[in-house]
Amino acid sequence: MKLNPIDVLNVSIHLDNEMCSVGRLAMYRGQIFFEYDAEFLNRRIEISPYKLPLQSGAISSEDHVFEGLFGVFNDSLPDGWGRLLLDRAVQAKGIPHQKLTPLDRLAHVGHHAMGALEYSPDYSEVSESDELLNLSALEQEVNKVIEGEPTAILHELLELGGSSAGARPKILVGLNPHTGNLIHGVMDLPQSYEHWMVKFPSSLDQKDIANIEYAYSLMAKEAGIEMPETRLLEGENGKSYFGVKRFDRIGNQRVHMHTAAGLFHADHRIPSLDYENLLRGTMALTKDMSEVEKVYRLAVFNVFAHNRDDHSKNFSFLMDGKGVWSFAPAYDLTFSYGPGREHSSMVMGEGRSPGTKELIKLGEKFQLKKSKLIIEEVREVVNKWREFAKDSSVSNQSLEIIDKTLPTIH
């Protein structure tokens, strides 16, 4: 099979229940250009306010963080697990994955990107299915992919997780909250189902990573962090899998989502963000101090709960159909050591051992009147780690390792 490279890609967006053409991406002599539709420009809605200006004519990104793509479109591309699946799928067809351009990859995401953007032509080959999913059986096939072994359901895994970001294997499912049944969740769902994401452990994760992340989600909610609904889902073998309700879907309605990485063109693979930048960007984007306070509370939680994998793709913003932005619910909260045992996002320039001193300075810089109260509220909840761990069936070994680490943060 030969690769048919994409030269022009049409971009559309769901704004509430309306589908709108945004513009076109084009590849010319190895450089990527974008041009808005004149009709969309008249709407005066900015889908990426900092890096993709509303202007007529062909424009290209001055940054080269995302292979020449503007960050808002790069947010639609899978990385980690999703990218691995696509690479394996095209290799199986005899196409070297190295030949895929960013536009080729966006075409394979097609109409099924996270968030509200769509791309055509659509090469995604996603089929509708109401077949019930078996998490234990899927995990066995996921492990084959991780270990480089052939799997008979590579195409199904690509359908289920090919548009997802992040390193850990995951699938997009429909969950019936009353029966617990799971079905394919990329397409629009029947009325009794909700859009969820389910994670599988990677080869580097603790065996009870699902229980740990679930405990952290409960702890974060009690600490006042806005989070989606979460669940521990059980497989046939009694093993637990972490599930989280998607916030880029309201029923089957799609919501525009933009990561901090894409918004600021901050490479998530290296420490490239400070919480000061994140709070300042949130204020400029939302013009709402209550949204800034949400980010600050999350920063405090990440410091005290030792979540050091707080890179720029682990913060997102949502835009409604009128172009109004808000800080997205928190996600990917768990115990982690971070790159070089430092936070990916620094607190007032401190990445290795930020604590109360730096958090107070951060709050004062943005004149957050409740900053000291937030610090005390979050610290009080994190101090109850053992309770959350036991309620979530975290292993004694993991409970103790985390418990010994958390009190060292002051």
Secondary structure, 3 states (H helix, E strand, C coil): CCCCCCCEEEEEEEECCEEEEEEEEEEECCEEEEEECHHHHHHCCCCCCCCCCCCCCCECCCCCCCCCCCHHHHCCCCCCHHHHHHHHHHHHCCCCHHHCCHHHHHHHHCCCCCCCEEEECCCCCCCCCCCCCCHHHHHHHHHHHHCCCCCCCHHHHHHHHCCCCCCCCEEEEEECCCCCCEEECCCCCCCCCEEEEEECCCCCCCCCHHHHHHHHHHHHHHCCCCCCCEEEEECCCCCEEEEEECCCEECCEECEEEEHHHHHCCCCCCCCEEHHHHHHHHHHHHCCHHHHHHHHHHHHHHHHCCECCCCHHHCEEEECCCCCEEECCCCCCCCECCHHHCCCEEECCECCCCCHHHHHHHHHHCCCCCHHHHHHHHHHHHCCHHHHHHHCCCCHHHHHHHHHHHHHCC
